Amino acid sequence: MTNGTPSPKRPFWLEKTLVQMNAQEWESLCDGCARCCLEKLEDSEILVVSYTNIGCGLLDVNECRCKNYTERKRFMPDCELLTPSNIAFLKWMPSTCAYKLLSESKDLPDWHPLVSGDPQSVHTAGISIRGRAIAAEDAGEFEDHIVDWPR
């Protein structure tokens, strides 16, 4: 408090570690970009992961949301459930991901909905997959859909 004016409260993501966050705070970190929900191809010989512009089978590519989030692991066994303990090891996570940024002690970007106050800001900023991805059932060969923009 300075001159009788309370200092502004710092946002929870600057006050807590990922481990300290409650479920609501954790889920709110997702900006809705859906970059992590794009199909990826891994070259096991050189350990390189390539992104495609193909959404996973449960992803609504227009809404950038999972069609069955609560049961996604049941329907998509390869879906990686993010946790505070595994986020640092998931090298394929996009560099813009809030979970990744916070695990690296970085702040959220201005376009993140928690910062901007606008859930559409991730789309307006051109960060999301909206308008750039296709549904899995429309894809054909994954190798034909390798892109470099999700990084």
DSSP file with accessible surface (Angstrom, degrees, kcal/mol):
  #  RESIDUE AA STRUCTURE BP1 BP2  ACC     N-H-->O    O-->H-N    N-H-->O    O-->H-N    TCO  KAPPA ALPHA  PHI   PSI    X-CA   Y-CA   Z-CA
    1    1 A M              0   0  159      0, 0.0     2,-0.4     0, 0.0     3,-0.1   0.000 360.0 360.0 360.0 126.8    0.0    0.0    0.0
    2    2 A T  B >   -A    5   0A  98      3,-2.2     3,-2.4     1,-0.2     0, 0.0  -0.986 360.0 -12.5-124.9 129.9    1.4    3.4   -1.1
    3    3 A N  T 3  S-     0   0  161     -2,-0.4    -1,-0.2     1,-0.3     0, 0.0   0.866 128.2 -56.1  51.7  36.1   -0.2    6.7   -0.1
    4    4 A G  T 3  S+     0   0   61      1,-0.2    -1,-0.3    -3,-0.1     0, 0.0   0.505 113.0 120.0  78.6   0.6   -3.3    4.9    1.0
    5    5 A T  B <   -A    2   0A  94     -3,-2.4    -3,-2.2     3,-0.0    -1,-0.2  -0.879  65.1-126.2-101.7 123.6   -3.7    3.2   -2.4
    6    6 A P        -     0   0   92      0, 0.0     3,-0.1     0, 0.0     0, 0.0  -0.402  27.3-114.5 -66.2 141.3   -3.7   -0.6   -2.4
    7    7 A S        -     0   0   83      1,-0.1     3,-0.1    -2,-0.1     2,-0.0  -0.508  41.5 -94.4 -73.3 146.0   -1.1   -2.1   -4.8
    8    8 A P        -     0   0  118      0, 0.0     2,-0.3     0, 0.0    -1,-0.1  -0.335  41.7-108.3 -63.6 143.6   -2.7   -4.1   -7.6
    9    9 A K        -     0   0  192      1,-0.1     3,-0.1    -3,-0.1     0, 0.0  -0.541  32.3-123.6 -72.5 132.9   -3.0   -7.8   -7.0
   10   10 A R        -     0   0  131     -2,-0.3     5,-0.1     1,-0.1    -1,-0.1  -0.518  34.3 -97.4 -75.0 145.0   -0.6   -9.8   -9.1
   11   11 A P    >>  -     0   0   46      0, 0.0     3,-1.9     0, 0.0     4,-0.9  -0.263  32.1-113.2 -63.0 151.1   -2.1  -12.4  -11.4
   12   12 A F  H >> S+     0   0   39      1,-0.3     4,-2.3     2,-0.2     3,-0.7   0.820 113.6  61.6 -56.0 -35.7   -2.2  -16.0  -10.0
   13   13 A W  H 34 S+     0   0   30      1,-0.3    -1,-0.3     2,-0.2     5,-0.1   0.707 106.8  46.1 -70.0 -15.3    0.3  -17.3  -12.7
   14   14 A L  H <4 S+     0   0   58     -3,-1.9    -1,-0.3     1,-0.1    -2,-0.2   0.591 117.6  43.4 -95.0 -14.0    2.9  -14.8  -11.4
   15   15 A E  H << S+     0   0  109     -4,-0.9     2,-0.3    -3,-0.7    -2,-0.2   0.680 112.5  49.0-100.8 -25.2    2.2  -15.8   -7.8
   16   16 A K  S  < S-     0   0   73     -4,-2.3     2,-0.1    -5,-0.2    -1,-0.1  -0.865  72.8-126.1-119.5 153.4    2.0  -19.6   -8.0
   17   17 A T     >  -     0   0   77     -2,-0.3     4,-0.9     1,-0.1     3,-0.4  -0.447  40.4-102.4 -82.4 167.0    4.0  -22.4   -9.5
   18   18 A L  T >4 S+     0   0   19      1,-0.2     3,-0.7     2,-0.2    -1,-0.1   0.892 124.7  54.2 -57.6 -37.9    2.2  -24.8  -11.8
   19   19 A V  T 34 S+     0   0  115      1,-0.2    -1,-0.2    65,-0.1     7,-0.1   0.845 105.7  53.0 -66.3 -32.5    2.1  -27.3   -9.0
   20   20 A Q  T 34 S+     0   0  117     -3,-0.4    -1,-0.2     2,-0.0    -2,-0.2   0.644  87.0 104.5 -79.9 -13.9    0.4  -24.8   -6.6
   21   21 A M    <<  -     0   0   20     -4,-0.9     2,-0.1    -3,-0.7    -8,-0.0  -0.391  68.4-128.6 -72.5 145.0   -2.4  -24.0   -9.0
   22   22 A N     >  -     0   0   78     -2,-0.1     4,-2.8     1,-0.1     5,-0.2  -0.324  35.7 -94.3 -81.5 174.1   -5.9  -25.4   -8.5
   23   23 A A  H  > S+     0   0   80      1,-0.2     4,-2.6     2,-0.2     5,-0.2   0.882 124.7  50.4 -59.9 -41.1   -7.7  -27.2  -11.3
   24   24 A Q  H  > S+     0   0  162      2,-0.2     4,-2.0     1,-0.2    -1,-0.2   0.925 112.6  46.2 -64.9 -43.8   -9.6  -24.0  -12.4
   25   25 A E  H  > S+     0   0   30      2,-0.2     4,-0.8     1,-0.2    -2,-0.2   0.934 112.6  51.2 -63.0 -45.5   -6.4  -22.0  -12.6
   26   26 A W  H >< S+     0   0   30     -4,-2.8     3,-1.2     1,-0.2     4,-0.4   0.948 111.9  45.7 -57.1 -50.4   -4.5  -24.8  -14.4
   27   27 A E  H >< S+     0   0   79     -4,-2.6     3,-1.3     1,-0.3    -1,-0.2   0.857 105.2  61.6 -64.9 -33.7   -7.3  -25.1  -17.0
   28   28 A S  H 3< S+     0   0   41     -4,-2.0    -1,-0.3     1,-0.3    -2,-0.2   0.697  88.7  72.6 -69.0 -15.0   -7.5  -21.4  -17.6
   29   29 A L  T << S+     0   0    0     -3,-1.2     2,-0.3    -4,-0.8    69,-0.3   0.800  73.1  97.2 -68.3 -27.3   -3.9  -21.3  -18.7
   30   30 A C    <   -     0   0   54     -3,-1.3    67,-0.0    -4,-0.4    -3,-0.0  -0.480  61.8-161.5 -65.5 123.3   -4.9  -23.0  -22.0
   31   31 A D        -     0   0    9     -2,-0.3    91,-0.2    82,-0.1    -1,-0.2   0.557  36.3-116.7 -84.7  -8.4   -5.2  -20.1  -24.5
   32   32 A G  S    S+     0   0    2     90,-0.1    -2,-0.1    91,-0.0    -1,-0.0   0.713  74.1 131.6  81.9  21.8   -7.3  -22.2  -26.9
   33   33 A C        -     0   0    9     95,-0.1    96,-2.1     1,-0.1    97,-0.2   0.809  52.2-151.3 -75.0 -30.1   -4.8  -22.1  -29.7
   34   34 A A    >   +     0   0    9     94,-0.2     3,-1.0    30,-0.2     4,-0.1   0.571  53.7 130.6  68.9  13.3   -5.1  -25.9  -30.3
   35   35 A R  G >  S+     0   0   16      1,-0.3     3,-1.4     2,-0.2    -1,-0.1   0.888  70.3  54.8 -62.1 -36.8   -1.5  -26.0  -31.6
   36   36 A C  G 3  S+     0   0   45      1,-0.3    -1,-0.3    58,-0.1    56,-0.0   0.688 100.1  63.0 -70.6 -15.2   -0.7  -28.9  -29.3
   37   37 A C  G <  S+     0   0   43     -3,-1.0    19,-2.1     2,-0.1    -1,-0.3   0.338  78.7 107.8 -92.4   6.1   -3.7  -30.8  -30.8
   38   38 A L  E <  S-B   55   0B   2     -3,-1.4    17,-0.2    17,-0.2     2,-0.1  -0.617  81.3-104.1 -79.7 144.8   -2.2  -30.9  -34.2
   39   39 A E  E     -     0   0B  56     15,-3.5    13,-2.1    -2,-0.3     2,-0.3  -0.430  40.3-159.2 -67.0 142.2   -1.0  -34.3  -35.4
   40   40 A K  E     -B   51   0B  53     11,-0.2     2,-0.4    -2,-0.1    11,-0.2  -0.930  10.4-147.0-125.7 150.0    2.8  -34.6  -35.3
   41   41 A L  E     -B   50   0B  40      9,-2.9     9,-3.4    -2,-0.3     2,-0.5  -0.963  13.6-154.7-115.9 133.6    5.2  -37.0  -37.0
   42   42 A E  E     -B   49   0B 129     -2,-0.4     2,-0.9     7,-0.2     7,-0.2  -0.934  10.3-150.2-114.5 128.6    8.4  -38.1  -35.3
   43   43 A D  E  >> -B   48   0B  75      5,-3.1     4,-1.3    -2,-0.5     5,-1.2  -0.841  13.7-166.3 -90.0 104.2   11.5  -39.2  -37.1
   44   44 A S  T  45S+     0   0   95     -2,-0.9    -1,-0.2     1,-0.2     5,-0.0   0.709  80.1  60.7 -70.6 -18.5   12.9  -41.7  -34.5
   45   45 A E  T  45S+     0   0  176      1,-0.2    -1,-0.2     3,-0.1    -2,-0.0   0.906 122.5  19.5 -74.7 -41.5   16.3  -41.8  -36.2
   46   46 A I  T  45S-     0   0  113     -3,-0.3    -2,-0.2     2,-0.1    -1,-0.2   0.350 102.3-124.3-110.7   5.0   17.1  -38.1  -35.8
   47   47 A L  T  <5 +     0   0  132     -4,-1.3     2,-0.4     1,-0.2    -3,-0.2   0.885  58.1 147.3  54.9  46.7   14.6  -37.4  -33.0
   48   48 A V  E   < -B   43   0B  65     -5,-1.2    -5,-3.1     2,-0.0     2,-0.5  -0.935  36.4-151.6-113.6 135.0   12.9  -34.6  -34.9
   49   49 A V  E     -B   42   0B  39     -2,-0.4     2,-0.5    -7,-0.2    -7,-0.2  -0.908   9.1-162.7-106.2 130.1    9.2  -33.9  -34.5
   50   50 A S  E     -B   41   0B  32     -9,-3.4    -9,-2.9    -2,-0.5     2,-0.2  -0.938  11.8-137.9-112.1 133.7    7.3  -32.3  -37.4
   51   51 A Y  E     -BC  40 147B   9     96,-0.6    96,-2.3    -2,-0.5     2,-0.3  -0.591  14.6-159.0 -82.0 151.1    4.0  -30.6  -37.0
   52   52 A T  E     - C   0 146B   0    -13,-2.1    94,-0.2    94,-0.3    91,-0.1  -0.740  28.3-120.0-115.6 172.7    1.2  -31.1  -39.5
   53   53 A N  E    S+     0   0B  30     92,-1.5    81,-2.7    -2,-0.3     2,-0.5   0.097  79.7 112.9 -97.0  24.7   -1.8  -28.9  -40.1
   54   54 A I  E     -d  134   0C   0    -15,-0.3   -15,-3.5    79,-0.2    -2,-0.2  -0.841  62.3-138.7-102.3 123.8   -4.1  -31.8  -39.2
   55   55 A G  E     -B   38   0B   0     79,-3.0    81,-0.3    -2,-0.5   -17,-0.2  -0.452  31.9 -97.1 -74.6 151.5   -6.2  -31.6  -36.1
   56   56 A C    >   -     0   0   28    -19,-2.1     3,-1.9    -2,-0.1    80,-0.4  -0.190  44.6 -95.7 -61.2 164.8   -6.5  -34.7  -33.9
   57   57 A G  T 3  S+     0   0   30      1,-0.3    -1,-0.1    78,-0.1    80,-0.1   0.696 125.3  45.8 -60.4 -20.0   -9.6  -36.8  -34.5
   58   58 A L  T 3  S+     0   0   26    -21,-0.1     9,-3.3     2,-0.0     2,-0.4   0.457  89.5 108.5-100.4  -1.5  -11.4  -35.1  -31.6
   59   59 A L  E <   -E   66   0D   4     -3,-1.9     2,-1.0     7,-0.2     7,-0.2  -0.632  60.2-147.7 -86.5 128.7  -10.4  -31.6  -32.5
   60   60 A D  E  >> -E   65   0D  54      5,-2.8     4,-1.9    -2,-0.4     5,-1.2  -0.830  16.0-162.9 -85.2 104.3  -13.0  -29.1  -33.8
   61   61 A V  T  45S+     0   0   16     -2,-1.0    70,-0.3     1,-0.2    72,-0.2   0.712  84.3  51.5 -70.1 -19.0  -10.6  -27.2  -36.0
   62   62 A N  T  45S+     0   0  112      1,-0.1    -1,-0.2    68,-0.1    68,-0.1   0.874 119.7  33.2 -82.1 -39.3  -13.0  -24.2  -36.4
   63   63 A E  T  45S-     0   0  111      2,-0.2    -2,-0.2    -3,-0.1    -1,-0.1   0.591  98.8-134.5 -89.5 -14.5  -13.6  -23.8  -32.6
   64   64 A C  T  <5 +     0   0    4     -4,-1.9     2,-0.3     1,-0.2    -3,-0.2   0.881  66.7 116.9  59.9  40.9  -10.1  -24.9  -31.6
   65   65 A R  E   <S-E   60   0D 132     -5,-1.2    -5,-2.8   -32,-0.1    -1,-0.2  -0.983  72.2-104.8-139.3 149.1  -11.6  -27.1  -28.9
   66   66 A C  E >   -E   59   0D  36     -2,-0.3     3,-0.6    -7,-0.2    -7,-0.2  -0.504  21.1-142.7 -71.0 138.0  -11.7  -30.8  -28.2
   67   67 A K  T 3  S+     0   0  121     -9,-3.3    -1,-0.1     1,-0.3    -8,-0.1   0.677  99.2  19.7 -75.8 -18.6  -15.1  -32.4  -28.9
   68   68 A N  T >  S+     0   0   44    -10,-0.2     3,-0.8     1,-0.1     4,-0.3  -0.408  73.3 163.3-148.9  65.0  -14.8  -34.6  -25.9
   69   69 A Y  G X  S+     0   0   94     -3,-0.6     3,-1.2     1,-0.2     4,-0.3   0.870  73.3  53.5 -56.7 -44.7  -12.2  -33.1  -23.5
   70   70 A T  G 3  S+     0   0  123      1,-0.3    -1,-0.2     2,-0.1     3,-0.2   0.804 121.8  30.3 -67.1 -26.7  -13.2  -35.0  -20.4
   71   71 A E  G X> S+     0   0   74     -3,-0.8     4,-1.6     1,-0.1     3,-0.7   0.124  82.3 119.6-116.2  21.6  -12.8  -38.4  -22.1
   72   72 A R  H <> S+     0   0   44     -3,-1.2     4,-2.7    -4,-0.3     7,-0.2   0.855  72.8  54.5 -58.7 -37.3  -10.1  -37.5  -24.7
   73   73 A K  H 34 S+     0   0   87     -4,-0.3    -1,-0.3     1,-0.2     6,-0.2   0.866 105.8  53.7 -67.3 -33.5   -7.6  -40.0  -23.4
   74   74 A R  H <4 S+     0   0  169     -3,-0.7    -1,-0.2     1,-0.2    -2,-0.2   0.905 119.0  33.3 -66.2 -41.7  -10.1  -42.9  -23.7
   75   75 A F  H  < S+     0   0   91     -4,-1.6    -2,-0.2     1,-0.3    -1,-0.2   0.738 129.8  34.9 -88.1 -25.5  -10.8  -42.0  -27.4
   76   76 A M    ><  -     0   0   49     -4,-2.7     3,-2.6    -5,-0.3    -1,-0.3  -0.750  66.4-177.1-129.0  83.3   -7.3  -40.9  -28.3
   77   77 A P  T 3  S+     0   0   89      0, 0.0    -1,-0.1     0, 0.0    -4,-0.1   0.771  82.6  59.0 -56.5 -25.0   -4.8  -43.0  -26.3
   78   78 A D  T 3  S+     0   0  160     -3,-0.1     2,-0.2     2,-0.1    -5,-0.1   0.547  76.3 116.9 -81.4  -6.0   -1.9  -41.0  -27.7
   79   79 A C    <   -     0   0   38     -3,-2.6     2,-0.6    -7,-0.2    -3,-0.1  -0.466  64.5-137.0 -65.1 125.7   -3.3  -37.7  -26.3
   80   80 A E        -     0   0   85     -2,-0.2     2,-0.6     1,-0.0    -1,-0.1  -0.777   8.5-143.6 -89.9 117.1   -0.8  -36.4  -23.8
   81   81 A L        -     0   0   66     -2,-0.6     2,-0.2     1,-0.0     5,-0.1  -0.718  22.7-129.0 -80.2 121.1   -2.4  -35.2  -20.6
   82   82 A L        +     0   0   35     -2,-0.6    -1,-0.0     4,-0.1     3,-0.0  -0.514  34.1 169.9 -75.4 137.8   -0.4  -32.2  -19.4
   83   83 A T    >>  -     0   0   50     -2,-0.2     4,-1.8     1,-0.1     3,-0.7  -0.941  48.2-108.3-138.3 161.0    0.7  -32.1  -15.8
   84   84 A P  T 34 S+     0   0   51      0, 0.0     4,-0.4     0, 0.0   -65,-0.1   0.841 119.6  51.2 -59.3 -27.9    3.1  -29.8  -13.9
   85   85 A S  T 34 S+     0   0   93      1,-0.2     4,-0.1     2,-0.1    -3,-0.0   0.721 115.6  37.1 -85.5 -19.1    5.6  -32.7  -13.8
   86   86 A N  T X> S+     0   0   26     -3,-0.7     3,-1.5     2,-0.1     4,-0.7   0.656  90.8  85.5-106.6 -13.4    5.6  -33.6  -17.5
   87   87 A I  G >< S+     0   0    4     -4,-1.8     3,-1.0     1,-0.3     6,-0.2   0.882  87.6  54.9 -59.4 -37.0    5.3  -30.2  -19.3
   88   88 A A  G 34 S+     0   0   54     -4,-0.4    -1,-0.3     1,-0.2    -2,-0.1   0.748 108.6  50.1 -68.5 -19.7    9.1  -29.6  -19.2
   89   89 A F  G <4 S+     0   0  155     -3,-1.5     2,-1.5     1,-0.1    -1,-0.2   0.528  83.9  92.2 -96.5  -7.5    9.8  -32.9  -21.0
   90   90 A L    X<  +     0   0   17     -3,-1.0     3,-1.9    -4,-0.7    -1,-0.1  -0.645  50.4 176.1 -90.4  83.5    7.3  -32.4  -23.8
   91   91 A K  T 3  S+     0   0  161     -2,-1.5    -1,-0.2     1,-0.3   -42,-0.1   0.694  71.8  65.0 -64.7 -18.7    9.7  -30.8  -26.3
   92   92 A W  T 3  S+     0   0   60     -3,-0.1    -1,-0.3     2,-0.1     3,-0.1   0.552  72.6 115.3 -84.4  -5.3    7.0  -30.8  -29.0
   93   93 A M  S <  S-     0   0    5     -3,-1.9   -57,-0.0    -6,-0.2   -58,-0.0  -0.390  79.6 -99.9 -64.1 139.9    4.8  -28.3  -27.1
   94   94 A P    >   -     0   0    2      0, 0.0     3,-1.8     0, 0.0     6,-0.2  -0.247  23.7-121.9 -61.1 147.9    4.6  -25.0  -29.0
   95   95 A S  T 3  S+     0   0   65     56,-1.1    56,-0.1     1,-0.3    -2,-0.1   0.720 111.6  58.3 -64.1 -19.9    6.8  -22.2  -27.8
   96   96 A T  T 3  S+     0   0   24     54,-0.3    -1,-0.3    55,-0.3     2,-0.1   0.526  76.4 123.1 -86.6  -6.5    3.8  -20.0  -27.3
   97   97 A C    <>  -     0   0   12     -3,-1.8     4,-3.1     1,-0.1     5,-0.2  -0.359  59.2-143.6 -64.3 128.3    2.1  -22.5  -24.8
   98   98 A A  H  > S+     0   0    2    -69,-0.3     4,-2.8     1,-0.2     5,-0.3   0.880 100.8  53.8 -59.8 -39.4    1.4  -20.9  -21.4
   99   99 A Y  H  > S+     0   0   11      2,-0.2     4,-2.0     1,-0.2    -1,-0.2   0.934 112.9  43.3 -62.0 -44.3    2.2  -24.1  -19.6
  100  100 A K  H  > S+     0   0   41     -6,-0.2     4,-1.3     2,-0.2    -2,-0.2   0.936 113.8  50.6 -66.5 -47.0    5.6  -24.2  -21.3
  101  101 A L  H ><>S+     0   0   21     -4,-3.1     5,-2.8     1,-0.2     3,-0.6   0.935 113.0  45.2 -57.3 -48.1    6.3  -20.5  -20.8
  102  102 A L  H ><5S+     0   0   26     -4,-2.8     3,-1.8     1,-0.2    -1,-0.2   0.871 108.2  56.6 -67.4 -34.3    5.5  -20.7  -17.1
  103  103 A S  H 3<5S+     0   0   45     -4,-2.0    -1,-0.2    -5,-0.3    -2,-0.2   0.766 108.5  49.3 -66.7 -21.9    7.5  -23.8  -16.6
  104  104 A E  T <<5S-     0   0   82     -4,-1.3    -1,-0.3    -3,-0.6    -2,-0.2   0.145 122.3-109.3 -98.2  14.1   10.5  -21.8  -18.1
  105  105 A S  T < 5S+     0   0  119     -3,-1.8     2,-0.3     1,-0.2    -3,-0.2   0.812  75.7 134.7  60.6  34.2    9.8  -18.9  -15.7
  106  106 A K      < -     0   0  113     -5,-2.8    -1,-0.2    -6,-0.2     2,-0.1  -0.769  53.2-116.6-106.7 158.8    8.5  -16.7  -18.5
  107  107 A D        -     0   0   87     -2,-0.3    -1,-0.0     1,-0.1    -3,-0.0  -0.410  34.7 -91.9 -89.1 168.6    5.4  -14.5  -18.4
  108  108 A L        -     0   0    7     -2,-0.1    -1,-0.1     1,-0.1   -11,-0.1  -0.522  45.3-109.3 -78.0 145.9    2.3  -14.9  -20.6
  109  109 A P    >   -     0   0   33      0, 0.0     3,-1.7     0, 0.0     6,-0.3  -0.299  28.7-106.2 -72.4 162.5    2.2  -12.8  -23.9
  110  110 A D  T 3  S+     0   0  138      1,-0.3     6,-0.1     5,-0.1    -2,-0.1   0.774 117.7  57.4 -59.3 -31.4   -0.1   -9.9  -24.3
  111  111 A W  T 3  S+     0   0   47      4,-0.1    -1,-0.3     5,-0.1    14,-0.2   0.576  77.4 113.8 -79.4  -9.7   -2.5  -11.8  -26.6
  112  112 A H  S X> S-     0   0    0     -3,-1.7     4,-3.0     1,-0.1     3,-1.4  -0.418  75.3-126.3 -63.6 134.7   -3.1  -14.5  -24.0
  113  113 A P  H 3> S+     0   0   26      0, 0.0     4,-2.1     0, 0.0    -1,-0.1   0.813 109.1  57.5 -54.2 -32.0   -6.8  -14.4  -22.9
  114  114 A L  H 34 S+     0   0   57    -86,-0.2    -4,-0.1     2,-0.2    -2,-0.1   0.828 115.9  36.4 -68.0 -28.8   -5.9  -14.2  -19.3
  115  115 A V  H <4 S+     0   0   60     -3,-1.4    -1,-0.2    -6,-0.3    -5,-0.1   0.900 124.5  38.8 -86.8 -46.4   -3.8  -11.1  -20.0
  116  116 A S  H  < S-     0   0   52     -4,-3.0    -2,-0.2    -7,-0.2    -1,-0.1   0.747  94.5-135.4 -77.4 -26.2   -6.1   -9.5  -22.7
  117  117 A G  S  < S+     0   0   66     -4,-2.1    -3,-0.1    -5,-0.4    -1,-0.1   0.512  74.2 106.1  80.1   5.3   -9.4  -10.4  -21.0
  118  118 A D    >   -     0   0   71     -6,-0.2     3,-1.8    -5,-0.1     4,-0.4  -0.951  59.7-157.1-123.4 114.6  -10.6  -11.5  -24.4
  119  119 A P  T 3  S+     0   0   86      0, 0.0     3,-0.4     0, 0.0     4,-0.2   0.710  96.5  56.7 -63.5 -16.0  -11.0  -15.2  -25.3
  120  120 A Q  T >> S+     0   0   87      1,-0.2     4,-2.6     2,-0.1     3,-0.9   0.575  79.6  90.7 -88.8  -9.0  -10.8  -14.3  -29.0
  121  121 A S  H <> S+     0   0   12     -3,-1.8     4,-2.4     1,-0.3     6,-0.2   0.825  80.3  58.7 -61.5 -30.7   -7.4  -12.5  -28.7
  122  122 A V  H 34>S+     0   0    0     -3,-0.4     5,-1.8    -4,-0.4     6,-1.3   0.870 112.3  40.9 -65.0 -33.8   -5.5  -15.7  -29.4
  123  123 A H  H X45S+     0   0   32     -3,-0.9     3,-1.5    -4,-0.2    -2,-0.2   0.914 113.0  52.7 -78.9 -43.0   -7.3  -16.0  -32.8
  124  124 A T  H 3<5S+     0   0  116     -4,-2.6    -2,-0.2     1,-0.3    -3,-0.2   0.872 107.5  53.4 -59.5 -37.5   -7.0  -12.2  -33.5
  125  125 A A  T 3<5S-     0   0   49     -4,-2.4    -1,-0.3    -5,-0.2    -2,-0.2   0.547 114.0-119.3 -76.2  -7.6   -3.3  -12.4  -32.9
  126  126 A G  T < 5S+     0   0   41     -3,-1.5    -3,-0.2    -4,-0.1    -2,-0.1   0.695  80.6 119.5  78.1  19.7   -3.0  -15.3  -35.4
  127  127 A I      < +     0   0   24     -5,-1.8    -4,-0.2    -6,-0.2    -5,-0.1   0.826  54.2  77.6 -85.8 -32.8   -1.6  -17.7  -32.8
  128  128 A S  S    S-     0   0    3     -6,-1.3   -94,-0.2     1,-0.1   -95,-0.1  -0.153  86.5-116.1 -76.4 172.9   -4.4  -20.3  -33.1
  129  129 A I    >>  +     0   0    0    -96,-2.1     3,-2.9     2,-0.1     4,-1.1   0.507  68.6 133.2 -84.0  -6.2   -4.9  -23.0  -35.7
  130  130 A R  T 34 S+     0   0   86      1,-0.3   -68,-0.1     2,-0.2   -69,-0.0  -0.214  79.9   6.2 -52.8 126.4   -8.2  -21.4  -36.8
  131  131 A G  T 34 S+     0   0   75    -70,-0.3    -1,-0.3     2,-0.2   -69,-0.1   0.399 125.1  68.7  81.4  -1.1   -8.3  -21.1  -40.5
  132  132 A R  T <4 S+     0   0   86     -3,-2.9     2,-0.3   -71,-0.2    -2,-0.2   0.487  85.9  68.3-124.2 -10.1   -5.0  -23.0  -41.0
  133  133 A A     <  -     0   0   15     -4,-1.1     2,-0.3   -72,-0.2   -79,-0.2  -0.768  60.5-148.7-115.1 160.7   -5.8  -26.6  -39.9
  134  134 A I  B     -d   54   0C  49    -81,-2.7   -79,-3.0    -2,-0.3     2,-0.1  -0.881  29.5 -97.1-123.7 158.2   -8.0  -29.4  -41.3
  135  135 A A    >   -     0   0   12     -2,-0.3     3,-1.5   -81,-0.2     4,-0.3  -0.413  32.5-118.8 -71.6 148.9   -9.9  -32.1  -39.7
  136  136 A A  G >> S+     0   0   27    -80,-0.4     3,-1.6   -81,-0.3     4,-0.5   0.874 112.6  58.8 -56.8 -39.6   -8.2  -35.6  -39.5
  137  137 A E  G 34 S+     0   0  132      1,-0.3    -1,-0.3     2,-0.1     3,-0.0   0.697 108.2  46.9 -68.6 -14.2  -11.0  -37.2  -41.6
  138  138 A D  G <4 S+     0   0  119     -3,-1.5    -1,-0.3     1,-0.1    -2,-0.2   0.405  94.8  84.8-101.1   3.1  -10.2  -34.8  -44.5
  139  139 A A  T <4  -     0   0    9     -3,-1.6     2,-0.3    -4,-0.3    -2,-0.1   0.882  56.9-173.6 -82.5 -47.6   -6.4  -35.2  -44.4
  140  140 A G     <  +     0   0   62     -4,-0.5     2,-0.4    -3,-0.0    -1,-0.2  -0.644  67.6  16.5  80.9-139.6   -5.2  -38.1  -46.4
  141  141 A E    >   -     0   0  122     -2,-0.3     3,-1.4     1,-0.2     4,-0.1  -0.517  67.0-148.3 -73.1 123.8   -1.5  -38.8  -46.0
  142  142 A F  G >  S+     0   0   62     -2,-0.4     3,-2.4     1,-0.3   -89,-0.2   0.854  95.2  65.3 -59.5 -36.5    0.0  -36.9  -42.9
  143  143 A E  G >  S+     0   0  113      1,-0.3     3,-0.8     2,-0.2    -1,-0.3   0.759  94.6  60.4 -60.3 -23.4    3.3  -36.5  -44.7
  144  144 A D  G <  S+     0   0  127     -3,-1.4    -1,-0.3     1,-0.2    -2,-0.2   0.481 102.5  54.1 -80.7  -1.8    1.6  -34.3  -47.2
  145  145 A H  G <   +     0   0   40     -3,-2.4   -92,-1.5    -4,-0.1    -1,-0.2   0.102  68.8 140.5-122.6  21.5    0.6  -31.9  -44.5
  146  146 A I  E <   +C   52   0B  85     -3,-0.8     2,-0.3   -94,-0.2   -94,-0.3  -0.480  25.6 174.8 -69.8 132.3    3.8  -31.0  -42.7
  147  147 A V  E     -C   51   0B  31    -96,-2.3   -96,-0.6    -2,-0.2    -2,-0.1  -0.893  31.8-150.4-132.9 164.8    4.0  -27.3  -41.7
  148  148 A D  S >  S+     0   0  130     -2,-0.3     3,-0.8   -98,-0.1   -96,-0.1   0.450  73.4  90.3-116.8   0.5    6.4  -25.1  -39.8
  149  149 A W  T 3   +     0   0   58      1,-0.2    -1,-0.1     2,-0.1   -96,-0.0   0.727  69.6  71.4 -75.3 -19.2    4.1  -22.5  -38.3
  150  150 A P  T 3         0   0    0      0, 0.0   -54,-0.3     0, 0.0   -55,-0.2   0.658 360.0 360.0 -72.4 -10.0    3.2  -24.1  -35.0
  151  151 A R    <         0   0  123     -3,-0.8   -56,-1.1   -57,-0.2   -55,-0.3   0.906 360.0 360.0 -60.9 360.0    6.6  -23.6  -33.4
